[in-house]
Each structure stands twice: as C-alpha cells, then as structure tokens.
C-alpha cells in the first residue's frame, strides 16, 4: 500500500466518522456542557463543608450532571484543606 493509498483510506474513514458524529447521541459523541450554576459539594464534613461544585447541563440533550463531574476532586480538595486548617495552631 502506498502512502497515497493510506491517505485516501484515512480520509474515507474520517468522512464516515464525521457523518456518524453528525447524527450521534450525546452518549456516543460526548455532551456539550454549559454551566447552569453550582451546588454544595456535600462532602463528609457535613455542615462544615463550604465548597461548591459547578452544575452543568448539556446544550444538546438537556441532561444535567448535578455537579457529579467535579465532586470527587472537590471532595479531595475540601478534605486536604480541612486537614491543613485543623493542624494549624494559633
């Protein structure tokens, strides 16, 4: 197979993927998120948790992530921050 043949084959595959993506569901192609506000992170610190997570909604299908995309990393940050503040002495 020549380099030109490989290019033609790759371009044909790309064209087919673009056509498939044009009619794909968000589950296949990925959501197009937009920010619609925020929510409390709700970590194990309970009332002491003052961290928040971004809440996003897909512009295409309308599904909402309710902050779940960011929650694990925000919980980790909140826990580290709380531990650092608890270990400080005045």
Order of alpha helices (4+ residues) and beta strands (2+ residues): alpha-alpha-beta-beta-alpha
